[in-house]
Amino acid sequence: MNTITCHYQQLQSYERGLIMARQSDDRFCRRIARKLHRNPSAISHELKHGTIRQIGANHKPFTTYFADTAQVFYDSPRTDCHAVSWVTKGS
């Protein structure tokens, strides 16, 4: 039985933490998607937004996923998208 839902819901912070904890797993996107009842493309999309490039101790660059980075990427445009009431504007 396939339990992936047809409508999209934003990932929760605990789900991002699970992604971060399991990122070294082979066939990672499909396994995590199954566990979270999400579409594998949603996990792949999340990885694009939360993966950053860093310089390691050996001075060579590497990429890794951070749940906090992904959460900031998700939250930042939403701070400006809500309507501001005229009462708040007048203060």
PDB file of N, CA, C and O in Angstrom:
ATOM      1  N   MET A   1       0.843  -1.180   0.000  1.00  0.00           N
ATOM      2  CA  MET A   1       0.000   0.000   0.000  1.00  0.00           C
ATOM      3  C   MET A   1       0.887   1.241   0.000  1.00  0.00           C
ATOM      4  O   MET A   1       1.824   1.340   0.792  1.00  0.00           O
ATOM      5  N   ASN A   2       0.593   2.173  -0.878  1.00  0.00           N
ATOM      6  CA  ASN A   2       1.345   3.413  -0.985  1.00  0.00           C
ATOM      7  C   ASN A   2       0.692   4.460  -0.087  1.00  0.00           C
ATOM      8  O   ASN A   2      -0.503   4.727  -0.212  1.00  0.00           O
ATOM      9  N   THR A   3       1.470   5.052   0.818  1.00  0.00           N
ATOM     10  CA  THR A   3       0.893   5.996   1.774  1.00  0.00           C
ATOM     11  C   THR A   3       1.327   7.435   1.508  1.00  0.00           C
ATOM     12  O   THR A   3       1.134   8.299   2.363  1.00  0.00           O
ATOM     13  N   ILE A   4       1.903   7.707   0.350  1.00  0.00           N
ATOM     14  CA  ILE A   4       2.314   9.070   0.020  1.00  0.00           C
ATOM     15  C   ILE A   4       1.058   9.872  -0.320  1.00  0.00           C
ATOM     16  O   ILE A   4       0.228   9.444  -1.121  1.00  0.00           O
ATOM     17  N   THR A   5       0.938  11.037   0.302  1.00  0.00           N
ATOM     18  CA  THR A   5      -0.242  11.862   0.078  1.00  0.00           C
ATOM     19  C   THR A   5      -0.140  12.591  -1.250  1.00  0.00           C
ATOM     20  O   THR A   5       0.956  12.770  -1.782  1.00  0.00           O
ATOM     21  N   CYS A   6      -1.279  13.013  -1.787  1.00  0.00           N
ATOM     22  CA  CYS A   6      -1.317  13.693  -3.072  1.00  0.00           C
ATOM     23  C   CYS A   6      -1.140  15.194  -2.945  1.00  0.00           C
ATOM     24  O   CYS A   6      -0.781  15.845  -3.926  1.00  0.00           O
ATOM     25  N   HIS A   7      -1.376  15.763  -1.785  1.00  0.00           N
ATOM     26  CA  HIS A   7      -1.221  17.204  -1.625  1.00  0.00           C
ATOM     27  C   HIS A   7       0.090  17.496  -0.898  1.00  0.00           C
ATOM     28  O   HIS A   7       0.598  16.670  -0.140  1.00  0.00           O
ATOM     29  N   TYR A   8       0.619  18.679  -1.148  1.00  0.00           N
ATOM     30  CA  TYR A   8       1.916  19.033  -0.588  1.00  0.00           C
ATOM     31  C   TYR A   8       1.764  19.764   0.729  1.00  0.00           C
ATOM     32  O   TYR A   8       0.932  20.662   0.864  1.00  0.00           O
ATOM     33  N   GLN A   9       2.569  19.375   1.693  1.00  0.00           N
ATOM     34  CA  GLN A   9       2.654  20.060   2.980  1.00  0.00           C
ATOM     35  C   GLN A   9       4.123  20.357   3.233  1.00  0.00           C
ATOM     36  O   GLN A   9       4.992  19.540   2.928  1.00  0.00           O
ATOM     37  N   GLN A  10       4.392  21.519   3.787  1.00  0.00           N
ATOM     38  CA  GLN A  10       5.766  21.878   4.105  1.00  0.00           C
ATOM     39  C   GLN A  10       6.346  20.895   5.110  1.00  0.00           C
ATOM     40  O   GLN A  10       5.637  20.376   5.972  1.00  0.00           O
ATOM     41  N   LEU A  11       7.631  20.649   4.987  1.00  0.00           N
ATOM     42  CA  LEU A  11       8.303  19.782   5.948  1.00  0.00           C
ATOM     43  C   LEU A  11       8.372  20.479   7.298  1.00  0.00           C
ATOM     44  O   LEU A  11       8.554  21.695   7.373  1.00  0.00           O
ATOM     45  N   GLN A  12       8.229  19.714   8.341  1.00  0.00           N
ATOM     46  CA  GLN A  12       8.341  20.226   9.700  1.00  0.00           C
ATOM     47  C   GLN A  12       9.805  20.185  10.121  1.00  0.00           C
ATOM     48  O   GLN A  12      10.612  19.497   9.497  1.00  0.00           O
ATOM     49  N   SER A  13      10.147  20.913  11.169  1.00  0.00           N
ATOM     50  CA  SER A  13      11.546  20.974  11.603  1.00  0.00           C
ATOM     51  C   SER A  13      12.064  19.605  12.052  1.00  0.00           C
ATOM     52  O   SER A  13      13.233  19.293  11.826  1.00  0.00           O
ATOM     53  N   TYR A  14      11.225  18.785  12.679  1.00  0.00           N
ATOM     54  CA  TYR A  14      11.685  17.460  13.095  1.00  0.00           C
ATOM     55  C   TYR A  14      11.974  16.580  11.886  1.00  0.00           C
ATOM     56  O   TYR A  14      12.858  15.724  11.938  1.00  0.00           O
ATOM     57  N   GLU A  15      11.228  16.788  10.786  1.00  0.00           N
ATOM     58  CA  GLU A  15      11.481  16.029   9.568  1.00  0.00           C
ATOM     59  C   GLU A  15      12.816  16.448   8.954  1.00  0.00           C
ATOM     60  O   GLU A  15      13.565  15.614   8.447  1.00  0.00           O
ATOM     61  N   ARG A  16      13.101  17.741   9.005  1.00  0.00           N
ATOM     62  CA  ARG A  16      14.395  18.217   8.518  1.00  0.00           C
ATOM     63  C   ARG A  16      15.537  17.627   9.358  1.00  0.00           C
ATOM     64  O   ARG A  16      16.595  17.286   8.830  1.00  0.00           O
ATOM     65  N   GLY A  17      15.309  17.515  10.656  1.00  0.00           N
ATOM     66  CA  GLY A  17      16.311  16.893  11.523  1.00  0.00           C
ATOM     67  C   GLY A  17      16.546  15.433  11.170  1.00  0.00           C
ATOM     68  O   GLY A  17      17.680  14.956  11.208  1.00  0.00           O
ATOM     69  N   LEU A  18      15.483  14.728  10.828  1.00  0.00           N
ATOM     70  CA  LEU A  18      15.611  13.332  10.415  1.00  0.00           C
ATOM     71  C   LEU A  18      16.395  13.229   9.113  1.00  0.00           C
ATOM     72  O   LEU A  18      17.226  12.335   8.953  1.00  0.00           O
ATOM     73  N   ILE A  19      16.135  14.137   8.191  1.00  0.00           N
ATOM     74  CA  ILE A  19      16.877  14.165   6.930  1.00  0.00           C
ATOM     75  C   ILE A  19      18.366  14.376   7.218  1.00  0.00           C
ATOM     76  O   ILE A  19      19.217  13.698   6.642  1.00  0.00           O
ATOM     77  N   MET A  20      18.671  15.310   8.100  1.00  0.00           N
ATOM     78  CA  MET A  20      20.062  15.597   8.438  1.00  0.00           C
ATOM     79  C   MET A  20      20.738  14.378   9.071  1.00  0.00           C
ATOM     80  O   MET A  20      21.896  14.082   8.773  1.00  0.00           O
ATOM     81  N   ALA A  21      20.022  13.681   9.934  1.00  0.00           N
ATOM     82  CA  ALA A  21      20.595  12.513  10.610  1.00  0.00           C
ATOM     83  C   ALA A  21      20.839  11.345   9.660  1.00  0.00           C
ATOM     84  O   ALA A  21      21.733  10.531   9.894  1.00  0.00           O
ATOM     85  N   ARG A  22      20.060  11.258   8.604  1.00  0.00           N
ATOM     86  CA  ARG A  22      20.142  10.103   7.696  1.00  0.00           C
ATOM     87  C   ARG A  22      20.800  10.412   6.361  1.00  0.00           C
ATOM     88  O   ARG A  22      20.728   9.588   5.450  1.00  0.00           O
ATOM     89  N   GLN A  23      21.433  11.554   6.210  1.00  0.00           N
ATOM     90  CA  GLN A  23      21.917  11.968   4.899  1.00  0.00           C
ATOM     91  C   GLN A  23      23.015  11.074   4.320  1.00  0.00           C
ATOM     92  O   GLN A  23      23.217  11.085   3.106  1.00  0.00           O
ATOM     93  N   SER A  24      23.717  10.315   5.125  1.00  0.00           N
ATOM     94  CA  SER A  24      24.788   9.467   4.604  1.00  0.00           C
ATOM     95  C   SER A  24      24.267   8.129   4.077  1.00  0.00           C
ATOM     96  O   SER A  24      25.028   7.350   3.503  1.00  0.00           O
ATOM     97  N   ASP A  25      22.989   7.863   4.266  1.00  0.00           N
ATOM     98  CA  ASP A  25      22.375   6.608   3.837  1.00  0.00           C
ATOM     99  C   ASP A  25      22.325   6.524   2.308  1.00  0.00           C
ATOM    100  O   ASP A  25      21.994   7.511   1.651  1.00  0.00           O
ATOM    101  N   ASP A  26      22.647   5.366   1.737  1.00  0.00           N
ATOM    102  CA  ASP A  26      22.504   5.159   0.296  1.00  0.00           C
ATOM    103  C   ASP A  26      21.018   5.105  -0.061  1.00  0.00           C
ATOM    104  O   ASP A  26      20.190   4.720   0.765  1.00  0.00           O
ATOM    105  N   ARG A  27      20.691   5.484  -1.269  1.00  0.00           N
ATOM    106  CA  ARG A  27      19.298   5.589  -1.728  1.00  0.00           C
ATOM    107  C   ARG A  27      18.476   6.384  -0.720  1.00  0.00           C
ATOM    108  O   ARG A  27      17.343   6.044  -0.381  1.00  0.00           O
ATOM    109  N   PHE A  28      19.086   7.416  -0.278  1.00  0.00           N
ATOM    110  CA  PHE A  28      18.615   8.252   0.814  1.00  0.00           C
ATOM    111  C   PHE A  28      17.222   8.846   0.581  1.00  0.00           C
ATOM    112  O   PHE A  28      16.350   8.705   1.439  1.00  0.00           O
ATOM    113  N   CYS A  29      16.996   9.497  -0.545  1.00  0.00           N
ATOM    114  CA  CYS A  29      15.729  10.204  -0.783  1.00  0.00           C
ATOM    115  C   CYS A  29      14.525   9.273  -0.693  1.00  0.00           C
ATOM    116  O   CYS A  29      13.528   9.610  -0.052  1.00  0.00           O
ATOM    117  N   ARG A  30      14.606   8.131  -1.315  1.00  0.00           N
ATOM    118  CA  ARG A  30      13.467   7.210  -1.324  1.00  0.00           C
ATOM    119  C   ARG A  30      13.183   6.623   0.057  1.00  0.00           C
ATOM    120  O   ARG A  30      12.023   6.487   0.447  1.00  0.00           O
ATOM    121  N   ARG A  31      14.220   6.280   0.787  1.00  0.00           N
ATOM    122  CA  ARG A  31      14.022   5.714   2.126  1.00  0.00           C
ATOM    123  C   ARG A  31      13.405   6.729   3.077  1.00  0.00           C
ATOM    124  O   ARG A  31      12.457   6.422   3.799  1.00  0.00           O
ATOM    125  N   ILE A  32      13.947   7.930   3.072  1.00  0.00           N
ATOM    126  CA  ILE A  32      13.409   8.973   3.951  1.00  0.00           C
ATOM    127  C   ILE A  32      11.990   9.335   3.530  1.00  0.00           C
ATOM    128  O   ILE A  32      11.122   9.526   4.382  1.00  0.00           O
ATOM    129  N   ALA A  33      11.747   9.429   2.234  1.00  0.00           N
ATOM    130  CA  ALA A  33      10.407   9.749   1.740  1.00  0.00           C
ATOM    131  C   ALA A  33       9.391   8.709   2.214  1.00  0.00           C
ATOM    132  O   ALA A  33       8.285   9.051   2.631  1.00  0.00           O
ATOM    133  N   ARG A  34       9.775   7.465   2.145  1.00  0.00           N
ATOM    134  CA  ARG A  34       8.880   6.395   2.609  1.00  0.00           C
ATOM    135  C   ARG A  34       8.614   6.531   4.108  1.00  0.00           C
ATOM    136  O   ARG A  34       7.477   6.395   4.559  1.00  0.00           O
ATOM    137  N   LYS A  35       9.670   6.798   4.871  1.00  0.00           N
ATOM    138  CA  LYS A  35       9.534   6.900   6.322  1.00  0.00           C
ATOM    139  C   LYS A  35       8.656   8.090   6.723  1.00  0.00           C
ATOM    140  O   LYS A  35       7.887   8.001   7.680  1.00  0.00           O
ATOM    141  N   LEU A  36       8.772   9.203   5.990  1.00  0.00           N
ATOM    142  CA  LEU A  36       8.010  10.411   6.308  1.00  0.00           C
ATOM    143  C   LEU A  36       6.684  10.498   5.558  1.00  0.00           C
ATOM    144  O   LEU A  36       5.929  11.454   5.737  1.00  0.00           O
ATOM    145  N   HIS A  37       6.397   9.494   4.714  1.00  0.00           N
ATOM    146  CA  HIS A  37       5.184   9.491   3.891  1.00  0.00           C
ATOM    147  C   HIS A  37       5.159  10.727   2.994  1.00  0.00           C
ATOM    148  O   HIS A  37       4.153  11.428   2.889  1.00  0.00           O
ATOM    149  N   ARG A  38       6.307  10.966   2.352  1.00  0.00           N
ATOM    150  CA  ARG A  38       6.469  12.102   1.454  1.00  0.00           C
ATOM    151  C   ARG A  38       6.913  11.615   0.090  1.00  0.00           C
ATOM    152  O   ARG A  38       7.330  10.468  -0.070  1.00  0.00           O
ATOM    153  N   ASN A  39       6.818  12.493  -0.884  1.00  0.00           N
ATOM    154  CA  ASN A  39       7.296  12.208  -2.218  1.00  0.00           C
ATOM    155  C   ASN A  39       8.820  12.349  -2.242  1.00  0.00           C
ATOM    156  O   ASN A  39       9.352  13.290  -1.654  1.00  0.00           O
ATOM    157  N   PRO A  40       9.532  11.436  -2.910  1.00  0.00           N
ATOM    158  CA  PRO A  40      10.992  11.557  -2.979  1.00  0.00           C
ATOM    159  C   PRO A  40      11.460  12.881  -3.575  1.00  0.00           C
ATOM    160  O   PRO A  40      12.531  13.371  -3.216  1.00  0.00           O
ATOM    161  N   SER A  41      10.687  13.460  -4.466  1.00  0.00           N
ATOM    162  CA  SER A  41      11.085  14.747  -5.045  1.00  0.00           C
ATOM    163  C   SER A  41      11.039  15.863  -4.004  1.00  0.00           C
ATOM    164  O   SER A  41      11.800  16.825  -4.104  1.00  0.00           O
ATOM    165  N   ALA A  42      10.158  15.752  -3.004  1.00  0.00           N
ATOM    166  CA  ALA A  42      10.113  16.747  -1.929  1.00  0.00           C
ATOM    167  C   ALA A  42      11.384  16.677  -1.098  1.00  0.00           C
ATOM    168  O   ALA A  42      11.908  17.707  -0.674  1.00  0.00           O
ATOM    169  N   ILE A  43      11.883  15.468  -0.862  1.00  0.00           N
ATOM    170  CA  ILE A  43      13.117  15.300  -0.106  1.00  0.00           C
ATOM    171  C   ILE A  43      14.294  15.833  -0.922  1.00  0.00           C
ATOM    172  O   ILE A  43      15.178  16.502  -0.386  1.00  0.00           O
ATOM    173  N   SER A  44      14.298  15.535  -2.203  1.00  0.00           N
ATOM    174  CA  SER A  44      15.355  16.037  -3.083  1.00  0.00           C
ATOM    175  C   SER A  44      15.360  17.566  -3.115  1.00  0.00           C
ATOM    176  O   SER A  44      16.418  18.192  -3.057  1.00  0.00           O
ATOM    177  N   HIS A  45      14.186  18.151  -3.207  1.00  0.00           N
ATOM    178  CA  HIS A  45      14.045  19.608  -3.204  1.00  0.00           C
ATOM    179  C   HIS A  45      14.564  20.188  -1.896  1.00  0.00           C
ATOM    180  O   HIS A  45      15.252  21.208  -1.892  1.00  0.00           O
ATOM    181  N   GLU A  46      14.240  19.547  -0.811  1.00  0.00           N
ATOM    182  CA  GLU A  46      14.704  19.987   0.508  1.00  0.00           C
ATOM    183  C   GLU A  46      16.228  19.952   0.593  1.00  0.00           C
ATOM    184  O   GLU A  46      16.846  20.853   1.160  1.00  0.00           O
ATOM    185  N   LEU A  47      16.820  18.917   0.033  1.00  0.00           N
ATOM    186  CA  LEU A  47      18.276  18.807   0.049  1.00  0.00           C
ATOM    187  C   LEU A  47      18.938  19.948  -0.716  1.00  0.00           C
ATOM    188  O   LEU A  47      19.997  20.433  -0.316  1.00  0.00           O
ATOM    189  N   LYS A  48      18.325  20.374  -1.806  1.00  0.00           N
ATOM    190  CA  LYS A  48      18.881  21.486  -2.578  1.00  0.00           C
ATOM    191  C   LYS A  48      18.923  22.762  -1.754  1.00  0.00           C
ATOM    192  O   LYS A  48      19.880  23.532  -1.837  1.00  0.00           O
ATOM    193  N   HIS A  49      17.885  22.984  -0.960  1.00  0.00           N
ATOM    194  CA  HIS A  49      17.797  24.227  -0.198  1.00  0.00           C
ATOM    195  C   HIS A  49      18.602  24.204   1.099  1.00  0.00           C
ATOM    196  O   HIS A  49      18.981  25.260   1.605  1.00  0.00           O
ATOM    197  N   GLY A  50      18.862  23.043   1.631  1.00  0.00           N
ATOM    198  CA  GLY A  50      19.554  22.973   2.906  1.00  0.00           C
ATOM    199  C   GLY A  50      21.014  22.562   2.817  1.00  0.00           C
ATOM    200  O   GLY A  50      21.702  22.476   3.835  1.00  0.00           O
ATOM    201  N   THR A  51      21.490  22.307   1.603  1.00  0.00           N
ATOM    202  CA  THR A  51      22.871  21.879   1.437  1.00  0.00           C
ATOM    203  C   THR A  51      23.756  23.090   1.199  1.00  0.00           C
ATOM    204  O   THR A  51      23.475  23.933   0.347  1.00  0.00           O
ATOM    205  N   ILE A  52      24.831  23.155   1.972  1.00  0.00           N
ATOM    206  CA  ILE A  52      25.769  24.260   1.819  1.00  0.00           C
ATOM    207  C   ILE A  52      27.173  23.708   1.594  1.00  0.00           C
ATOM    208  O   ILE A  52      27.478  22.561   1.923  1.00  0.00           O
ATOM    209  N   ARG A  53      28.003  24.553   1.031  1.00  0.00           N
ATOM    210  CA  ARG A  53      29.386  24.179   0.767  1.00  0.00           C
ATOM    211  C   ARG A  53      30.257  24.767   1.867  1.00  0.00           C
ATOM    212  O   ARG A  53      30.122  25.938   2.222  1.00  0.00           O
ATOM    213  N   GLN A  54      31.149  23.946   2.399  1.00  0.00           N
ATOM    214  CA  GLN A  54      32.051  24.382   3.456  1.00  0.00           C
ATOM    215  C   GLN A  54      33.472  23.953   3.121  1.00  0.00           C
ATOM    216  O   GLN A  54      33.703  23.129   2.236  1.00  0.00           O
ATOM    217  N   ILE A  55      34.409  24.530   3.848  1.00  0.00           N
ATOM    218  CA  ILE A  55      35.806  24.142   3.716  1.00  0.00           C
ATOM    219  C   ILE A  55      36.163  23.290   4.932  1.00  0.00           C
ATOM    220  O   ILE A  55      35.987  23.718   6.073  1.00  0.00           O
ATOM    221  N   GLY A  56      36.662  22.092   4.680  1.00  0.00           N
ATOM    222  CA  GLY A  56      37.011  21.179   5.763  1.00  0.00           C
ATOM    223  C   GLY A  56      38.355  21.500   6.394  1.00  0.00           C
ATOM    224  O   GLY A  56      39.047  22.425   5.970  1.00  0.00           O
ATOM    225  N   ALA A  57      38.717  20.728   7.406  1.00  0.00           N
ATOM    226  CA  ALA A  57      39.986  20.914   8.106  1.00  0.00           C
ATOM    227  C   ALA A  57      41.181  20.701   7.179  1.00  0.00           C
ATOM    228  O   ALA A  57      42.266  21.229   7.419  1.00  0.00           O
ATOM    229  N   ASN A  58      40.969  19.923   6.122  1.00  0.00           N
ATOM    230  CA  ASN A  58      42.032  19.674   5.156  1.00  0.00           C
ATOM    231  C   ASN A  58      42.059  20.735   4.048  1.00  0.00           C
ATOM    232  O   ASN A  58      42.766  20.582   3.052  1.00  0.00           O
ATOM    233  N   HIS A  59      41.285  21.809   4.231  1.00  0.00           N
ATOM    234  CA  HIS A  59      41.194  22.937   3.287  1.00  0.00           C
ATOM    235  C   HIS A  59      40.586  22.551   1.947  1.00  0.00           C
ATOM    236  O   HIS A  59      40.813  23.231   0.946  1.00  0.00           O
ATOM    237  N   LYS A  60      39.826  21.480   1.916  1.00  0.00           N
ATOM    238  CA  LYS A  60      39.133  21.068   0.702  1.00  0.00           C
ATOM    239  C   LYS A  60      37.635  21.271   0.904  1.00  0.00           C
ATOM    240  O   LYS A  60      37.108  21.002   1.984  1.00  0.00           O
ATOM    241  N   PRO A  61      36.947  21.748  -0.141  1.00  0.00           N
ATOM    242  CA  PRO A  61      35.506  21.989  -0.002  1.00  0.00           C
ATOM    243  C   PRO A  61      34.703  20.686   0.017  1.00  0.00           C
ATOM    244  O   PRO A  61      35.073  19.695  -0.612  1.00  0.00           O
ATOM    245  N   PHE A  62      33.611  20.719   0.746  1.00  0.00           N
ATOM    246  CA  PHE A  62      32.659  19.610   0.763  1.00  0.00           C
ATOM    247  C   PHE A  62      31.267  20.202   0.956  1.00  0.00           C
ATOM    248  O   PHE A  62      31.128  21.335   1.417  1.00  0.00           O
ATOM    249  N   THR A  63      30.242  19.439   0.604  1.00  0.00           N
ATOM    250  CA  THR A  63      28.863  19.893   0.785  1.00  0.00           C
ATOM    251  C   THR A  63      28.182  18.992   1.793  1.00  0.00           C
ATOM    252  O   THR A  63      28.455  17.793   1.868  1.00  0.00           O
ATOM    253  N   THR A  64      27.296  19.588   2.563  1.00  0.00           N
ATOM    254  CA  THR A  64      26.526  18.834   3.549  1.00  0.00           C
ATOM    255  C   THR A  64      25.201  19.537   3.802  1.00  0.00           C
ATOM    256  O   THR A  64      25.080  20.748   3.614  1.00  0.00           O
ATOM    257  N   TYR A  65      24.223  18.774   4.224  1.00  0.00           N
ATOM    258  CA  TYR A  65      22.885  19.288   4.506  1.00  0.00           C
ATOM    259  C   TYR A  65      22.793  19.680   5.974  1.00  0.00           C
ATOM    260  O   TYR A  65      23.229  18.936   6.852  1.00  0.00           O
ATOM    261  N   PHE A  66      22.221  20.856   6.234  1.00  0.00           N
ATOM    262  CA  PHE A  66      21.944  21.304   7.596  1.00  0.00           C
ATOM    263  C   PHE A  66      20.462  21.629   7.719  1.00  0.00           C
ATOM    264  O   PHE A  66      19.928  22.411   6.931  1.00  0.00           O
ATOM    265  N   ALA A  67      19.804  21.040   8.690  1.00  0.00           N
ATOM    266  CA  ALA A  67      18.380  21.274   8.904  1.00  0.00           C
ATOM    267  C   ALA A  67      18.108  22.735   9.227  1.00  0.00           C
ATOM    268  O   ALA A  67      17.106  23.288   8.774  1.00  0.00           O
ATOM    269  N   ASP A  68      18.985  23.371  10.004  1.00  0.00           N
ATOM    270  CA  ASP A  68      18.791  24.781  10.363  1.00  0.00           C
ATOM    271  C   ASP A  68      18.860  25.683   9.145  1.00  0.00           C
ATOM    272  O   ASP A  68      18.087  26.635   9.038  1.00  0.00           O
ATOM    273  N   THR A  69      19.773  25.400   8.222  1.00  0.00           N
ATOM    274  CA  THR A  69      19.889  26.181   6.995  1.00  0.00           C
ATOM    275  C   THR A  69      18.613  26.055   6.167  1.00  0.00           C
ATOM    276  O   THR A  69      18.106  27.047   5.644  1.00  0.00           O
ATOM    277  N   ALA A  70      18.103  24.847   6.050  1.00  0.00           N
ATOM    278  CA  ALA A  70      16.872  24.626   5.300  1.00  0.00           C
ATOM    279  C   ALA A  70      15.695  25.345   5.953  1.00  0.00           C
ATOM    280  O   ALA A  70      14.842  25.894   5.255  1.00  0.00           O
ATOM    281  N   GLN A  71      15.638  25.348   7.277  1.00  0.00           N
ATOM    282  CA  GLN A  71      14.549  26.018   7.990  1.00  0.00           C
ATOM    283  C   GLN A  71      14.615  27.523   7.760  1.00  0.00           C
ATOM    284  O   GLN A  71      13.582  28.158   7.548  1.00  0.00           O
ATOM    285  N   VAL A  72      15.812  28.104   7.797  1.00  0.00           N
ATOM    286  CA  VAL A  72      15.971  29.537   7.534  1.00  0.00           C
ATOM    287  C   VAL A  72      15.564  29.852   6.101  1.00  0.00           C
ATOM    288  O   VAL A  72      14.904  30.860   5.850  1.00  0.00           O
ATOM    289  N   PHE A  73      15.953  28.998   5.164  1.00  0.00           N
ATOM    290  CA  PHE A  73      15.572  29.183   3.762  1.00  0.00           C
ATOM    291  C   PHE A  73      14.054  29.171   3.619  1.00  0.00           C
ATOM    292  O   PHE A  73      13.498  29.931   2.827  1.00  0.00           O
ATOM    293  N   TYR A  74      13.392  28.320   4.375  1.00  0.00           N
ATOM    294  CA  TYR A  74      11.935  28.243   4.343  1.00  0.00           C
ATOM    295  C   TYR A  74      11.293  29.461   5.019  1.00  0.00           C
ATOM    296  O   TYR A  74      10.335  30.025   4.491  1.00  0.00           O
ATOM    297  N   ASP A  75      11.811  29.868   6.174  1.00  0.00           N
ATOM    298  CA  ASP A  75      11.201  30.937   6.965  1.00  0.00           C
ATOM    299  C   ASP A  75      11.418  32.338   6.395  1.00  0.00           C
ATOM    300  O   ASP A  75      10.526  33.181   6.502  1.00  0.00           O
ATOM    301  N   SER A  76      12.565  32.606   5.801  1.00  0.00           N
ATOM    302  CA  SER A  76      12.907  33.980   5.429  1.00  0.00           C
ATOM    303  C   SER A  76      11.919  34.647   4.471  1.00  0.00           C
ATOM    304  O   SER A  76      11.563  35.797   4.727  1.00  0.00           O
ATOM    305  N   PRO A  77      11.453  34.027   3.402  1.00  0.00           N
ATOM    306  CA  PRO A  77      10.494  34.738   2.552  1.00  0.00           C
ATOM    307  C   PRO A  77       9.110  34.876   3.190  1.00  0.00           C
ATOM    308  O   PRO A  77       8.324  35.734   2.790  1.00  0.00           O
ATOM    309  N   ARG A  78       8.816  34.044   4.166  1.00  0.00           N
ATOM    310  CA  ARG A  78       7.501  34.087   4.784  1.00  0.00           C
ATOM    311  C   ARG A  78       7.342  35.230   5.777  1.00  0.00           C
ATOM    312  O   ARG A  78       6.217  35.550   6.163  1.00  0.00           O
ATOM    313  N   THR A  79       8.430  35.848   6.196  1.00  0.00           N
ATOM    314  CA  THR A  79       8.319  36.963   7.124  1.00  0.00           C
ATOM    315  C   THR A  79       7.732  38.192   6.438  1.00  0.00           C
ATOM    316  O   THR A  79       7.120  39.034   7.094  1.00  0.00           O
ATOM    317  N   ASP A  80       7.914  38.301   5.119  1.00  0.00           N
ATOM    318  CA  ASP A  80       7.417  39.457   4.382  1.00  0.00           C
ATOM    319  C   ASP A  80       6.107  39.190   3.654  1.00  0.00           C
ATOM    320  O   ASP A  80       5.549  40.113   3.060  1.00  0.00           O
ATOM    321  N   CYS A  81       5.601  37.975   3.677  1.00  0.00           N
ATOM    322  CA  CYS A  81       4.434  37.657   2.861  1.00  0.00           C
ATOM    323  C   CYS A  81       3.105  37.884   3.580  1.00  0.00           C
ATOM    324  O   CYS A  81       2.052  37.823   2.945  1.00  0.00           O
ATOM    325  N   HIS A  82       3.127  38.139   4.868  1.00  0.00           N
ATOM    326  CA  HIS A  82       1.878  38.327   5.596  1.00  0.00           C
ATOM    327  C   HIS A  82       1.435  39.787   5.524  1.00  0.00           C
ATOM    328  O   HIS A  82       2.259  40.702   5.552  1.00  0.00           O
ATOM    329  N   ALA A  83       0.165  39.980   5.434  1.00  0.00           N
ATOM    330  CA  ALA A  83      -0.385  41.329   5.388  1.00  0.00           C
ATOM    331  C   ALA A  83      -0.160  42.021   6.729  1.00  0.00           C
ATOM    332  O   ALA A  83      -0.270  41.408   7.791  1.00  0.00           O
ATOM    333  N   VAL A  84       0.154  43.294   6.655  1.00  0.00           N
ATOM    334  CA  VAL A  84       0.358  44.091   7.869  1.00  0.00           C
ATOM    335  C   VAL A  84      -0.877  44.950   8.055  1.00  0.00           C
ATOM    336  O   VAL A  84      -1.315  45.636   7.132  1.00  0.00           O
ATOM    337  N   SER A  85      -1.429  44.908   9.242  1.00  0.00           N
ATOM    338  CA  SER A  85      -2.667  45.668   9.478  1.00  0.00           C
ATOM    339  C   SER A  85      -2.367  47.160   9.511  1.00  0.00           C
ATOM    340  O   SER A  85      -1.229  47.567   9.747  1.00  0.00           O
ATOM    341  N   TRP A  86      -3.367  47.954   9.279  1.00  0.00           N
ATOM    342  CA  TRP A  86      -3.202  49.410   9.291  1.00  0.00           C
ATOM    343  C   TRP A  86      -2.881  49.913  10.675  1.00  0.00           C
ATOM    344  O   TRP A  86      -2.285  50.979  10.824  1.00  0.00           O
ATOM    345  N   VAL A  87      -3.274  49.151  11.711  1.00  0.00           N
ATOM    346  CA  VAL A  87      -2.967  49.525  13.087  1.00  0.00           C
ATOM    347  C   VAL A  87      -1.443  49.401  13.320  1.00  0.00           C
ATOM    348  O   VAL A  87      -0.827  50.265  13.944  1.00  0.00           O
ATOM    349  N   THR A  88      -0.861  48.314  12.806  1.00  0.00           N
ATOM    350  CA  THR A  88       0.575  48.097  12.961  1.00  0.00           C
ATOM    351  C   THR A  88       1.353  49.145  12.172  1.00  0.00           C
ATOM    352  O   THR A  88       2.372  49.646  12.647  1.00  0.00           O
ATOM    353  N   LYS A  89       0.885  49.479  10.980  1.00  0.00           N
ATOM    354  CA  LYS A  89       1.569  50.476  10.154  1.00  0.00           C
ATOM    355  C   LYS A  89       1.563  51.844  10.814  1.00  0.00           C
ATOM    356  O   LYS A  89       2.531  52.592  10.679  1.00  0.00           O
ATOM    357  N   GLY A  90       0.509  52.186  11.515  1.00  0.00           N
ATOM    358  CA  GLY A  90       0.383  53.499  12.145  1.00  0.00           C
ATOM    359  C   GLY A  90       1.202  53.669  13.405  1.00  0.00           C
ATOM    360  O   GLY A  90       1.395  54.792  13.870  1.00  0.00           O
ATOM    361  N   SER A  91       1.686  52.575  13.965  1.00  0.00           N
ATOM    362  CA  SER A  91       2.445  52.647  15.227  1.00  0.00           C
ATOM    363  C   SER A  91       3.846  53.134  15.009  1.00  0.00           C
ATOM    364  O   SER A  91       4.614  53.251  15.965  1.00  0.00           O
TER     365      SER A  91
END
